[in-house]
């Protein structure tokens, strides 16, 4: 429930099959790839609504704490 007492619920459940090349990414790279894909897919929704990411890992925190990103992650 949020601060106003309203129950929160999921609006979308997304699924994407990785390409053969993407399937060889590390777990972290796959997570970043999935986040980028979802952000592109839901862009119009995310521009007008507050969006929460619920995940077992915290890839965004890792990205912002890392001083210099390289390779696929930087793209």
PyMOL commands that set and color helices and strands:
alter all, ss='L'
color gray80, all
select helices_A, chain A and resi 22-24+27-41+43-48+59-65+71-74
alter helices_A, ss='H'
color red, helices_A
deselect
rebuild
show_as cartoon
